[in-house]
Amino acid sequence: MKQADLDRAVARATGETVSTIKRLGFLLAEPDDCLDPESEEHGPYVIDWDELEAQRHEEGTRRPRNEPAVA
């Protein structure tokens, strides 16, 4: 399966546009990456979008957008 095929399949299944699916970054898993599905040695392959949005919102309330971040 090619990346474009995956994007279209996920878009059909979710009702989202293909461009949204591309932006979210779905990837094909390589067989070697799936040795033990219960193992989290490489970390879970999920993103909690609600948690990420809450973090971004929280970060946005800490400093004004026009104030540069200091490294």
CHARMM internal coordinates of N, CA and C (Angstrom, degrees):
IC EDIT
DIST 1 N 1 CA 1.4527
DIST 1 CA 1 C 1.5255
ANGL 1 N 1 CA 1 C 108.22
DIST 1 C 2 N 1.2827
ANGL 1 CA 1 C 2 N 116.04
DIHE 1 N 1 CA 1 C 2 N 136.71
DIST 2 N 2 CA 1.4644
ANGL 1 C 2 N 2 CA 121.54
DIHE 1 CA 1 C 2 N 2 CA 177.85
DIST 2 CA 2 C 1.5259
ANGL 2 N 2 CA 2 C 109.57
DIHE 1 C 2 N 2 CA 2 C -91.79
DIST 2 C 3 N 1.3310
ANGL 2 CA 2 C 3 N 115.92
DIHE 2 N 2 CA 2 C 3 N 162.57
DIST 3 N 3 CA 1.4559
ANGL 2 C 3 N 3 CA 120.93
DIHE 2 CA 2 C 3 N 3 CA -178.56
DIST 3 CA 3 C 1.5257
ANGL 3 N 3 CA 3 C 111.30
DIHE 2 C 3 N 3 CA 3 C -58.18
DIST 3 C 4 N 1.3210
ANGL 3 CA 3 C 4 N 117.42
DIHE 3 N 3 CA 3 C 4 N -41.00
DIST 4 N 4 CA 1.4698
ANGL 3 C 4 N 4 CA 120.86
DIHE 3 CA 3 C 4 N 4 CA -179.62
DIST 4 CA 4 C 1.5269
ANGL 4 N 4 CA 4 C 110.89
DIHE 3 C 4 N 4 CA 4 C -63.24
DIST 4 C 5 N 1.3373
ANGL 4 CA 4 C 5 N 117.21
DIHE 4 N 4 CA 4 C 5 N -37.52
DIST 5 N 5 CA 1.4616
ANGL 4 C 5 N 5 CA 121.02
DIHE 4 CA 4 C 5 N 5 CA 177.57
DIST 5 CA 5 C 1.5253
ANGL 5 N 5 CA 5 C 110.63
DIHE 4 C 5 N 5 CA 5 C -64.58
DIST 5 C 6 N 1.3318
ANGL 5 CA 5 C 6 N 116.07
DIHE 5 N 5 CA 5 C 6 N -42.65
DIST 6 N 6 CA 1.4540
ANGL 5 C 6 N 6 CA 120.55
DIHE 5 CA 5 C 6 N 6 CA 178.26
DIST 6 CA 6 C 1.5260
ANGL 6 N 6 CA 6 C 110.60
DIHE 5 C 6 N 6 CA 6 C -62.60
DIST 6 C 7 N 1.3260
ANGL 6 CA 6 C 7 N 116.77
DIHE 6 N 6 CA 6 C 7 N -46.74
DIST 7 N 7 CA 1.4671
ANGL 6 C 7 N 7 CA 120.69
DIHE 6 CA 6 C 7 N 7 CA -179.95
DIST 7 CA 7 C 1.5213
ANGL 7 N 7 CA 7 C 111.01
DIHE 6 C 7 N 7 CA 7 C -57.67
DIST 7 C 8 N 1.3310
ANGL 7 CA 7 C 8 N 116.74
DIHE 7 N 7 CA 7 C 8 N -44.46
DIST 8 N 8 CA 1.4718
ANGL 7 C 8 N 8 CA 120.13
DIHE 7 CA 7 C 8 N 8 CA 179.54
DIST 8 CA 8 C 1.5205
ANGL 8 N 8 CA 8 C 111.34
DIHE 7 C 8 N 8 CA 8 C -65.63
DIST 8 C 9 N 1.3313
ANGL 8 CA 8 C 9 N 117.93
DIHE 8 N 8 CA 8 C 9 N -41.20
DIST 9 N 9 CA 1.4643
ANGL 8 C 9 N 9 CA 121.48
DIHE 8 CA 8 C 9 N 9 CA -179.80
DIST 9 CA 9 C 1.5265
ANGL 9 N 9 CA 9 C 111.47
DIHE 8 C 9 N 9 CA 9 C -64.18
DIST 9 C 10 N 1.3229
ANGL 9 CA 9 C 10 N 116.39
DIHE 9 N 9 CA 9 C 10 N -43.56
DIST 10 N 10 CA 1.4630
ANGL 9 C 10 N 10 CA 119.99
DIHE 9 CA 9 C 10 N 10 CA 179.37
DIST 10 CA 10 C 1.5262
ANGL 10 N 10 CA 10 C 109.77
DIHE 9 C 10 N 10 CA 10 C -67.16
DIST 10 C 11 N 1.3190
ANGL 10 CA 10 C 11 N 117.48
DIHE 10 N 10 CA 10 C 11 N -39.74
DIST 11 N 11 CA 1.4718
ANGL 10 C 11 N 11 CA 120.99
DIHE 10 CA 10 C 11 N 11 CA 178.70
DIST 11 CA 11 C 1.5301
ANGL 11 N 11 CA 11 C 110.50
DIHE 10 C 11 N 11 CA 11 C -61.65
DIST 11 C 12 N 1.3304
ANGL 11 CA 11 C 12 N 116.22
DIHE 11 N 11 CA 11 C 12 N -44.10
DIST 12 N 12 CA 1.4781
ANGL 11 C 12 N 12 CA 119.53
DIHE 11 CA 11 C 12 N 12 CA 178.12
DIST 12 CA 12 C 1.5201
ANGL 12 N 12 CA 12 C 110.87
DIHE 11 C 12 N 12 CA 12 C -62.49
DIST 12 C 13 N 1.3417
ANGL 12 CA 12 C 13 N 116.78
DIHE 12 N 12 CA 12 C 13 N -42.99
DIST 13 N 13 CA 1.4662
ANGL 12 C 13 N 13 CA 121.10
DIHE 12 CA 12 C 13 N 13 CA -176.73
DIST 13 CA 13 C 1.5238
ANGL 13 N 13 CA 13 C 112.60
DIHE 12 C 13 N 13 CA 13 C -69.40
DIST 13 C 14 N 1.3232
ANGL 13 CA 13 C 14 N 117.35
DIHE 13 N 13 CA 13 C 14 N -32.08
DIST 14 N 14 CA 1.4621
ANGL 13 C 14 N 14 CA 120.65
DIHE 13 CA 13 C 14 N 14 CA -175.21
DIST 14 CA 14 C 1.5233
ANGL 14 N 14 CA 14 C 114.25
DIHE 13 C 14 N 14 CA 14 C -99.70
DIST 14 C 15 N 1.3365
ANGL 14 CA 14 C 15 N 116.06
DIHE 14 N 14 CA 14 C 15 N -17.40
DIST 15 N 15 CA 1.4554
ANGL 14 C 15 N 15 CA 118.75
DIHE 14 CA 14 C 15 N 15 CA -176.80
DIST 15 CA 15 C 1.5176
ANGL 15 N 15 CA 15 C 113.35
DIHE 14 C 15 N 15 CA 15 C 83.54
DIST 15 C 16 N 1.3360
ANGL 15 CA 15 C 16 N 116.85
DIHE 15 N 15 CA 15 C 16 N 4.24
DIST 16 N 16 CA 1.4595
ANGL 15 C 16 N 16 CA 121.02
DIHE 15 CA 15 C 16 N 16 CA 177.99
DIST 16 CA 16 C 1.5218
ANGL 16 N 16 CA 16 C 109.65
DIHE 15 C 16 N 16 CA 16 C -85.92
DIST 16 C 17 N 1.3275
ANGL 16 CA 16 C 17 N 115.93
DIHE 16 N 16 CA 16 C 17 N 168.25
DIST 17 N 17 CA 1.4603
ANGL 16 C 17 N 17 CA 119.59
DIHE 16 CA 16 C 17 N 17 CA 175.62
DIST 17 CA 17 C 1.5230
ANGL 17 N 17 CA 17 C 109.30
DIHE 16 C 17 N 17 CA 17 C -79.82
DIST 17 C 18 N 1.3143
ANGL 17 CA 17 C 18 N 115.79
DIHE 17 N 17 CA 17 C 18 N 157.28
DIST 18 N 18 CA 1.4668
ANGL 17 C 18 N 18 CA 120.25
DIHE 17 CA 17 C 18 N 18 CA 178.06
DIST 18 CA 18 C 1.5244
ANGL 18 N 18 CA 18 C 109.89
DIHE 17 C 18 N 18 CA 18 C -61.38
DIST 18 C 19 N 1.3186
ANGL 18 CA 18 C 19 N 117.86
DIHE 18 N 18 CA 18 C 19 N -37.68
DIST 19 N 19 CA 1.4640
ANGL 18 C 19 N 19 CA 119.85
DIHE 18 CA 18 C 19 N 19 CA -179.98
DIST 19 CA 19 C 1.5324
ANGL 19 N 19 CA 19 C 111.50
DIHE 18 C 19 N 19 CA 19 C -64.27
DIST 19 C 20 N 1.3304
ANGL 19 CA 19 C 20 N 117.73
DIHE 19 N 19 CA 19 C 20 N -36.35
DIST 20 N 20 CA 1.4643
ANGL 19 C 20 N 20 CA 120.47
DIHE 19 CA 19 C 20 N 20 CA 176.35
DIST 20 CA 20 C 1.5185
ANGL 20 N 20 CA 20 C 110.49
DIHE 19 C 20 N 20 CA 20 C -65.43
DIST 20 C 21 N 1.3230
ANGL 20 CA 20 C 21 N 116.59
DIHE 20 N 20 CA 20 C 21 N -42.89
DIST 21 N 21 CA 1.4569
ANGL 20 C 21 N 21 CA 120.66
DIHE 20 CA 20 C 21 N 21 CA 179.37
DIST 21 CA 21 C 1.5213
ANGL 21 N 21 CA 21 C 110.55
DIHE 20 C 21 N 21 CA 21 C -63.50
DIST 21 C 22 N 1.3287
ANGL 21 CA 21 C 22 N 117.57
DIHE 21 N 21 CA 21 C 22 N -40.99
DIST 22 N 22 CA 1.4709
ANGL 21 C 22 N 22 CA 120.31
DIHE 21 CA 21 C 22 N 22 CA 177.30
DIST 22 CA 22 C 1.5159
ANGL 22 N 22 CA 22 C 110.38
DIHE 21 C 22 N 22 CA 22 C -60.96
DIST 22 C 23 N 1.3295
ANGL 22 CA 22 C 23 N 116.70
DIHE 22 N 22 CA 22 C 23 N -42.16
DIST 23 N 23 CA 1.4590
ANGL 22 C 23 N 23 CA 121.40
DIHE 22 CA 22 C 23 N 23 CA -178.78
DIST 23 CA 23 C 1.5291
ANGL 23 N 23 CA 23 C 111.27
DIHE 22 C 23 N 23 CA 23 C -64.99
DIST 23 C 24 N 1.3390
ANGL 23 CA 23 C 24 N 117.17
DIHE 23 N 23 CA 23 C 24 N -34.09
DIST 24 N 24 CA 1.4586
ANGL 23 C 24 N 24 CA 120.44
DIHE 23 CA 23 C 24 N 24 CA -179.80
DIST 24 CA 24 C 1.5215
ANGL 24 N 24 CA 24 C 112.45
DIHE 23 C 24 N 24 CA 24 C -74.87
DIST 24 C 25 N 1.3310
ANGL 24 CA 24 C 25 N 117.03
DIHE 24 N 24 CA 24 C 25 N -20.93
DIST 25 N 25 CA 1.4539
ANGL 24 C 25 N 25 CA 120.28
DIHE 24 CA 24 C 25 N 25 CA 170.40
DIST 25 CA 25 C 1.5101
ANGL 25 N 25 CA 25 C 117.24
DIHE 24 C 25 N 25 CA 25 C 81.76
DIST 25 C 26 N 1.3176
ANGL 25 CA 25 C 26 N 118.36
DIHE 25 N 25 CA 25 C 26 N 42.13
DIST 26 N 26 CA 1.4597
ANGL 25 C 26 N 26 CA 120.27
DIHE 25 CA 25 C 26 N 26 CA 174.16
DIST 26 CA 26 C 1.5233
ANGL 26 N 26 CA 26 C 108.85
DIHE 25 C 26 N 26 CA 26 C -65.93
DIST 26 C 27 N 1.3217
ANGL 26 CA 26 C 27 N 116.12
DIHE 26 N 26 CA 26 C 27 N 139.03
DIST 27 N 27 CA 1.4636
ANGL 26 C 27 N 27 CA 120.75
DIHE 26 CA 26 C 27 N 27 CA -179.32
DIST 27 CA 27 C 1.5135
ANGL 27 N 27 CA 27 C 110.26
DIHE 26 C 27 N 27 CA 27 C -129.82
DIST 27 C 28 N 1.3199
ANGL 27 CA 27 C 28 N 115.19
DIHE 27 N 27 CA 27 C 28 N 152.55
DIST 28 N 28 CA 1.4525
ANGL 27 C 28 N 28 CA 120.69
DIHE 27 CA 27 C 28 N 28 CA 173.81
DIST 28 CA 28 C 1.5264
ANGL 28 N 28 CA 28 C 108.72
DIHE 27 C 28 N 28 CA 28 C -76.49
DIST 28 C 29 N 1.3214
ANGL 28 CA 28 C 29 N 116.55
DIHE 28 N 28 CA 28 C 29 N 137.39
DIST 29 N 29 CA 1.4606
ANGL 28 C 29 N 29 CA 120.36
DIHE 28 CA 28 C 29 N 29 CA 177.05
DIST 29 CA 29 C 1.5173
ANGL 29 N 29 CA 29 C 108.83
DIHE 28 C 29 N 29 CA 29 C -84.54
DIST 29 C 30 N 1.3012
ANGL 29 CA 29 C 30 N 115.22
DIHE 29 N 29 CA 29 C 30 N 137.78
DIST 30 N 30 CA 1.4597
ANGL 29 C 30 N 30 CA 120.64
DIHE 29 CA 29 C 30 N 30 CA 175.18
DIST 30 CA 30 C 1.5289
ANGL 30 N 30 CA 30 C 107.83
DIHE 29 C 30 N 30 CA 30 C -82.54
DIST 30 C 31 N 1.3357
ANGL 30 CA 30 C 31 N 118.61
DIHE 30 N 30 CA 30 C 31 N 144.80
DIST 31 N 31 CA 1.4660
ANGL 30 C 31 N 31 CA 120.22
DIHE 30 CA 30 C 31 N 31 CA -179.07
DIST 31 CA 31 C 1.5291
ANGL 31 N 31 CA 31 C 113.25
DIHE 30 C 31 N 31 CA 31 C -54.49
DIST 31 C 32 N 1.3216
ANGL 31 CA 31 C 32 N 118.50
DIHE 31 N 31 CA 31 C 32 N -36.38
DIST 32 N 32 CA 1.4627
ANGL 31 C 32 N 32 CA 120.91
DIHE 31 CA 31 C 32 N 32 CA 179.75
DIST 32 CA 32 C 1.5227
ANGL 32 N 32 CA 32 C 112.10
DIHE 31 C 32 N 32 CA 32 C -67.36
DIST 32 C 33 N 1.3393
ANGL 32 CA 32 C 33 N 116.73
DIHE 32 N 32 CA 32 C 33 N -23.94
DIST 33 N 33 CA 1.4620
ANGL 32 C 33 N 33 CA 120.78
DIHE 32 CA 32 C 33 N 33 CA 179.77
DIST 33 CA 33 C 1.5221
ANGL 33 N 33 CA 33 C 111.97
DIHE 32 C 33 N 33 CA 33 C -76.37
DIST 33 C 34 N 1.3174
ANGL 33 CA 33 C 34 N 117.21
DIHE 33 N 33 CA 33 C 34 N -12.72
DIST 34 N 34 CA 1.4613
ANGL 33 C 34 N 34 CA 121.33
DIHE 33 CA 33 C 34 N 34 CA -172.58
DIST 34 CA 34 C 1.5197
ANGL 34 N 34 CA 34 C 111.75
DIHE 33 C 34 N 34 CA 34 C -111.14
DIST 34 C 35 N 1.3212
ANGL 34 CA 34 C 35 N 118.23
DIHE 34 N 34 CA 34 C 35 N 32.77
DIST 35 N 35 CA 1.4542
ANGL 34 C 35 N 35 CA 120.30
DIHE 34 CA 34 C 35 N 35 CA -176.97
DIST 35 CA 35 C 1.5240
ANGL 35 N 35 CA 35 C 111.69
DIHE 34 C 35 N 35 CA 35 C -61.08
DIST 35 C 36 N 1.3079
ANGL 35 CA 35 C 36 N 117.80
DIHE 35 N 35 CA 35 C 36 N -49.30
DIST 36 N 36 CA 1.4597
ANGL 35 C 36 N 36 CA 121.74
DIHE 35 CA 35 C 36 N 36 CA 179.65
DIST 36 CA 36 C 1.5217
ANGL 36 N 36 CA 36 C 108.35
DIHE 35 C 36 N 36 CA 36 C -131.94
DIST 36 C 37 N 1.3288
ANGL 36 CA 36 C 37 N 117.29
DIHE 36 N 36 CA 36 C 37 N 102.28
DIST 37 N 37 CA 1.4680
ANGL 36 C 37 N 37 CA 119.30
DIHE 36 CA 36 C 37 N 37 CA -176.71
DIST 37 CA 37 C 1.5254
ANGL 37 N 37 CA 37 C 113.58
DIHE 36 C 37 N 37 CA 37 C -63.76
DIST 37 C 38 N 1.3372
ANGL 37 CA 37 C 38 N 117.85
DIHE 37 N 37 CA 37 C 38 N -20.88
DIST 38 N 38 CA 1.4621
ANGL 37 C 38 N 38 CA 120.58
DIHE 37 CA 37 C 38 N 38 CA 179.96
DIST 38 CA 38 C 1.5241
ANGL 38 N 38 CA 38 C 111.75
DIHE 37 C 38 N 38 CA 38 C -83.44
DIST 38 C 39 N 1.3154
ANGL 38 CA 38 C 39 N 117.22
DIHE 38 N 38 CA 38 C 39 N -17.53
DIST 39 N 39 CA 1.4598
ANGL 38 C 39 N 39 CA 121.37
DIHE 38 CA 38 C 39 N 39 CA -177.91
DIST 39 CA 39 C 1.5241
ANGL 39 N 39 CA 39 C 110.38
DIHE 38 C 39 N 39 CA 39 C -76.79
DIST 39 C 40 N 1.3337
ANGL 39 CA 39 C 40 N 114.85
DIHE 39 N 39 CA 39 C 40 N 136.85
DIST 40 N 40 CA 1.4558
ANGL 39 C 40 N 40 CA 119.67
DIHE 39 CA 39 C 40 N 40 CA 175.08
DIST 40 CA 40 C 1.5222
ANGL 40 N 40 CA 40 C 109.85
DIHE 39 C 40 N 40 CA 40 C -111.70
DIST 40 C 41 N 1.3465
ANGL 40 CA 40 C 41 N 115.87
DIHE 40 N 40 CA 40 C 41 N 26.91
DIST 41 N 41 CA 1.4559
ANGL 40 C 41 N 41 CA 121.19
DIHE 40 CA 40 C 41 N 41 CA -179.13
DIST 41 CA 41 C 1.5205
ANGL 41 N 41 CA 41 C 111.19
DIHE 40 C 41 N 41 CA 41 C -55.36
DIST 41 C 42 N 1.3057
ANGL 41 CA 41 C 42 N 117.18
DIHE 41 N 41 CA 41 C 42 N -39.73
DIST 42 N 42 CA 1.4603
ANGL 41 C 42 N 42 CA 122.23
DIHE 41 CA 41 C 42 N 42 CA 179.57
DIST 42 CA 42 C 1.5190
ANGL 42 N 42 CA 42 C 111.06
DIHE 41 C 42 N 42 CA 42 C -96.86
DIST 42 C 43 N 1.3058
ANGL 42 CA 42 C 43 N 117.19
DIHE 42 N 42 CA 42 C 43 N 8.10
DIST 43 N 43 CA 1.4521
ANGL 42 C 43 N 43 CA 122.06
DIHE 42 CA 42 C 43 N 43 CA 179.62
DIST 43 CA 43 C 1.5137
ANGL 43 N 43 CA 43 C 111.72
DIHE 42 C 43 N 43 CA 43 C 89.58
DIST 43 C 44 N 1.3093
ANGL 43 CA 43 C 44 N 116.81
DIHE 43 N 43 CA 43 C 44 N 155.87
DIST 44 N 44 CA 1.4588
ANGL 43 C 44 N 44 CA 118.84
DIHE 43 CA 43 C 44 N 44 CA 176.98
DIST 44 CA 44 C 1.5245
ANGL 44 N 44 CA 44 C 109.66
DIHE 43 C 44 N 44 CA 44 C -70.41
DIST 44 C 45 N 1.3095
ANGL 44 CA 44 C 45 N 117.16
DIHE 44 N 44 CA 44 C 45 N 144.05
DIST 45 N 45 CA 1.4524
ANGL 44 C 45 N 45 CA 121.65
DIHE 44 CA 44 C 45 N 45 CA -177.99
DIST 45 CA 45 C 1.5309
ANGL 45 N 45 CA 45 C 110.58
DIHE 44 C 45 N 45 CA 45 C -98.02
DIST 45 C 46 N 1.3166
ANGL 45 CA 45 C 46 N 115.45
DIHE 45 N 45 CA 45 C 46 N 52.61
DIST 46 N 46 CA 1.4582
ANGL 45 C 46 N 46 CA 121.11
DIHE 45 CA 45 C 46 N 46 CA 178.97
DIST 46 CA 46 C 1.5178
ANGL 46 N 46 CA 46 C 108.91
DIHE 45 C 46 N 46 CA 46 C -135.47
DIST 46 C 47 N 1.2972
ANGL 46 CA 46 C 47 N 115.37
DIHE 46 N 46 CA 46 C 47 N 154.47
DIST 47 N 47 CA 1.4621
ANGL 46 C 47 N 47 CA 121.50
DIHE 46 CA 46 C 47 N 47 CA 173.18
DIST 47 CA 47 C 1.5160
ANGL 47 N 47 CA 47 C 106.60
DIHE 46 C 47 N 47 CA 47 C -124.26
DIST 47 C 48 N 1.3051
ANGL 47 CA 47 C 48 N 116.52
DIHE 47 N 47 CA 47 C 48 N 127.02
DIST 48 N 48 CA 1.4531
ANGL 47 C 48 N 48 CA 121.12
DIHE 47 CA 47 C 48 N 48 CA 174.63
DIST 48 CA 48 C 1.5223
ANGL 48 N 48 CA 48 C 106.48
DIHE 47 C 48 N 48 CA 48 C -84.85
DIST 48 C 49 N 1.3300
ANGL 48 CA 48 C 49 N 115.81
DIHE 48 N 48 CA 48 C 49 N 97.54
DIST 49 N 49 CA 1.4650
ANGL 48 C 49 N 49 CA 120.79
DIHE 48 CA 48 C 49 N 49 CA -173.75
DIST 49 CA 49 C 1.5215
ANGL 49 N 49 CA 49 C 111.99
DIHE 48 C 49 N 49 CA 49 C -63.67
DIST 49 C 50 N 1.3368
ANGL 49 CA 49 C 50 N 117.78
DIHE 49 N 49 CA 49 C 50 N -32.81
DIST 50 N 50 CA 1.4664
ANGL 49 C 50 N 50 CA 120.26
DIHE 49 CA 49 C 50 N 50 CA 177.77
DIST 50 CA 50 C 1.5306
ANGL 50 N 50 CA 50 C 110.38
DIHE 49 C 50 N 50 CA 50 C -66.58
DIST 50 C 51 N 1.3373
ANGL 50 CA 50 C 51 N 116.45
DIHE 50 N 50 CA 50 C 51 N -42.19
DIST 51 N 51 CA 1.4606
ANGL 50 C 51 N 51 CA 120.10
DIHE 50 CA 50 C 51 N 51 CA 178.36
DIST 51 CA 51 C 1.5277
ANGL 51 N 51 CA 51 C 111.28
DIHE 50 C 51 N 51 CA 51 C -65.25
DIST 51 C 52 N 1.3249
ANGL 51 CA 51 C 52 N 116.73
DIHE 51 N 51 CA 51 C 52 N -41.95
DIST 52 N 52 CA 1.4561
ANGL 51 C 52 N 52 CA 120.84
DIHE 51 CA 51 C 52 N 52 CA 178.57
DIST 52 CA 52 C 1.5313
ANGL 52 N 52 CA 52 C 110.85
DIHE 51 C 52 N 52 CA 52 C -62.22
DIST 52 C 53 N 1.3071
ANGL 52 CA 52 C 53 N 117.00
DIHE 52 N 52 CA 52 C 53 N -43.97
DIST 53 N 53 CA 1.4667
ANGL 52 C 53 N 53 CA 120.83
DIHE 52 CA 52 C 53 N 53 CA 179.02
DIST 53 CA 53 C 1.5281
ANGL 53 N 53 CA 53 C 110.70
DIHE 52 C 53 N 53 CA 53 C -63.12
DIST 53 C 54 N 1.3368
ANGL 53 CA 53 C 54 N 116.96
DIHE 53 N 53 CA 53 C 54 N -40.27
DIST 54 N 54 CA 1.4666
ANGL 53 C 54 N 54 CA 120.66
DIHE 53 CA 53 C 54 N 54 CA 178.27
DIST 54 CA 54 C 1.5276
ANGL 54 N 54 CA 54 C 110.71
DIHE 53 C 54 N 54 CA 54 C -63.97
DIST 54 C 55 N 1.3441
ANGL 54 CA 54 C 55 N 117.19
DIHE 54 N 54 CA 54 C 55 N -40.97
DIST 55 N 55 CA 1.4549
ANGL 54 C 55 N 55 CA 120.74
DIHE 54 CA 54 C 55 N 55 CA 177.69
DIST 55 CA 55 C 1.5218
ANGL 55 N 55 CA 55 C 110.84
DIHE 54 C 55 N 55 CA 55 C -63.07
DIST 55 C 56 N 1.3224
ANGL 55 CA 55 C 56 N 116.29
DIHE 55 N 55 CA 55 C 56 N -43.79
DIST 56 N 56 CA 1.4700
ANGL 55 C 56 N 56 CA 119.84
DIHE 55 CA 55 C 56 N 56 CA 179.44
DIST 56 CA 56 C 1.5248
ANGL 56 N 56 CA 56 C 110.92
DIHE 55 C 56 N 56 CA 56 C -63.47
DIST 56 C 57 N 1.3127
ANGL 56 CA 56 C 57 N 115.81
DIHE 56 N 56 CA 56 C 57 N -40.47
DIST 57 N 57 CA 1.4659
ANGL 56 C 57 N 57 CA 119.80
DIHE 56 CA 56 C 57 N 57 CA 178.69
DIST 57 CA 57 C 1.5288
ANGL 57 N 57 CA 57 C 110.06
DIHE 56 C 57 N 57 CA 57 C -64.76
DIST 57 C 58 N 1.3305
ANGL 57 CA 57 C 58 N 116.01
DIHE 57 N 57 CA 57 C 58 N -43.56
DIST 58 N 58 CA 1.4590
ANGL 57 C 58 N 58 CA 121.26
DIHE 57 CA 57 C 58 N 58 CA 179.26
DIST 58 CA 58 C 1.5251
ANGL 58 N 58 CA 58 C 110.92
DIHE 57 C 58 N 58 CA 58 C -62.05
DIST 58 C 59 N 1.3297
ANGL 58 CA 58 C 59 N 117.13
DIHE 58 N 58 CA 58 C 59 N -43.56
DIST 59 N 59 CA 1.4569
ANGL 58 C 59 N 59 CA 121.12
DIHE 58 CA 58 C 59 N 59 CA 178.79
DIST 59 CA 59 C 1.5274
ANGL 59 N 59 CA 59 C 110.80
DIHE 58 C 59 N 59 CA 59 C -64.36
DIST 59 C 60 N 1.3141
ANGL 59 CA 59 C 60 N 116.95
DIHE 59 N 59 CA 59 C 60 N -35.79
DIST 60 N 60 CA 1.4579
ANGL 59 C 60 N 60 CA 121.41
DIHE 59 CA 59 C 60 N 60 CA -179.82
DIST 60 CA 60 C 1.5121
ANGL 60 N 60 CA 60 C 112.47
DIHE 59 C 60 N 60 CA 60 C -68.20
DIST 60 C 61 N 1.3414
ANGL 60 CA 60 C 61 N 117.77
DIHE 60 N 60 CA 60 C 61 N -24.47
DIST 61 N 61 CA 1.4625
ANGL 60 C 61 N 61 CA 120.29
DIHE 60 CA 60 C 61 N 61 CA -179.53
DIST 61 CA 61 C 1.5202
ANGL 61 N 61 CA 61 C 112.07
DIHE 60 C 61 N 61 CA 61 C -88.04
DIST 61 C 62 N 1.3296
ANGL 61 CA 61 C 62 N 117.83
DIHE 61 N 61 CA 61 C 62 N -9.74
DIST 62 N 62 CA 1.4619
ANGL 61 C 62 N 62 CA 120.81
DIHE 61 CA 61 C 62 N 62 CA -178.56
DIST 62 CA 62 C 1.5183
ANGL 62 N 62 CA 62 C 113.04
DIHE 61 C 62 N 62 CA 62 C -80.49
DIST 62 C 63 N 1.3332
ANGL 62 CA 62 C 63 N 117.61
DIHE 62 N 62 CA 62 C 63 N -34.15
DIST 63 N 63 CA 1.4639
ANGL 62 C 63 N 63 CA 119.83
DIHE 62 CA 62 C 63 N 63 CA -179.73
DIST 63 CA 63 C 1.5249
ANGL 63 N 63 CA 63 C 108.87
DIHE 62 C 63 N 63 CA 63 C -143.07
DIST 63 C 64 N 1.2953
ANGL 63 CA 63 C 64 N 116.40
DIHE 63 N 63 CA 63 C 64 N 147.75
DIST 64 N 64 CA 1.4647
ANGL 63 C 64 N 64 CA 118.89
DIHE 63 CA 63 C 64 N 64 CA 178.03
DIST 64 CA 64 C 1.5239
ANGL 64 N 64 CA 64 C 110.53
DIHE 63 C 64 N 64 CA 64 C -62.61
DIST 64 C 65 N 1.3276
ANGL 64 CA 64 C 65 N 116.21
DIHE 64 N 64 CA 64 C 65 N 148.81
DIST 65 N 65 CA 1.4582
ANGL 64 C 65 N 65 CA 121.27
DIHE 64 CA 64 C 65 N 65 CA -178.14
DIST 65 CA 65 C 1.5267
ANGL 65 N 65 CA 65 C 112.41
DIHE 64 C 65 N 65 CA 65 C -63.28
DIST 65 C 66 N 1.3138
ANGL 65 CA 65 C 66 N 118.08
DIHE 65 N 65 CA 65 C 66 N -31.14
DIST 66 N 66 CA 1.4559
ANGL 65 C 66 N 66 CA 119.75
DIHE 65 CA 65 C 66 N 66 CA -177.18
DIST 66 CA 66 C 1.5270
ANGL 66 N 66 CA 66 C 112.79
DIHE 65 C 66 N 66 CA 66 C -83.92
DIST 66 C 67 N 1.3233
ANGL 66 CA 66 C 67 N 116.94
DIHE 66 N 66 CA 66 C 67 N -5.05
DIST 67 N 67 CA 1.4636
ANGL 66 C 67 N 67 CA 120.78
DIHE 66 CA 66 C 67 N 67 CA 177.41
DIST 67 CA 67 C 1.5169
ANGL 67 N 67 CA 67 C 108.72
DIHE 66 C 67 N 67 CA 67 C -88.63
DIST 67 C 68 N 1.3352
ANGL 67 CA 67 C 68 N 118.36
DIHE 67 N 67 CA 67 C 68 N 123.59
DIST 68 N 68 CA 1.4635
ANGL 67 C 68 N 68 CA 119.97
DIHE 67 CA 67 C 68 N 68 CA -178.15
DIST 68 CA 68 C 1.5223
ANGL 68 N 68 CA 68 C 111.67
DIHE 67 C 68 N 68 CA 68 C -69.80
DIST 68 C 69 N 1.3251
ANGL 68 CA 68 C 69 N 115.76
DIHE 68 N 68 CA 68 C 69 N 148.30
DIST 69 N 69 CA 1.4498
ANGL 68 C 69 N 69 CA 121.46
DIHE 68 CA 68 C 69 N 69 CA 175.45
DIST 69 CA 69 C 1.5369
ANGL 69 N 69 CA 69 C 107.54
DIHE 68 C 69 N 69 CA 69 C -76.75
DIST 69 C 70 N 1.3015
ANGL 69 CA 69 C 70 N 115.49
DIHE 69 N 69 CA 69 C 70 N 144.64
DIST 70 N 70 CA 1.4608
ANGL 69 C 70 N 70 CA 120.44
DIHE 69 CA 69 C 70 N 70 CA 179.85
DIST 70 CA 70 C 1.5175
ANGL 70 N 70 CA 70 C 107.55
DIHE 69 C 70 N 70 CA 70 C -105.66
DIST 70 C 71 N 1.3480
ANGL 70 CA 70 C 71 N 115.64
DIHE 70 N 70 CA 70 C 71 N 128.68
DIST 71 N 71 CA 1.4715
ANGL 70 C 71 N 71 CA 119.88
DIHE 70 CA 70 C 71 N 71 CA -178.81
DIST 71 CA 71 C 1.5001
ANGL 71 N 71 CA 71 C 111.34
DIHE 70 C 71 N 71 CA 71 C -86.47
END
COOR INIT
IC SEED 1 N 1 CA 1 C
IC BUILD
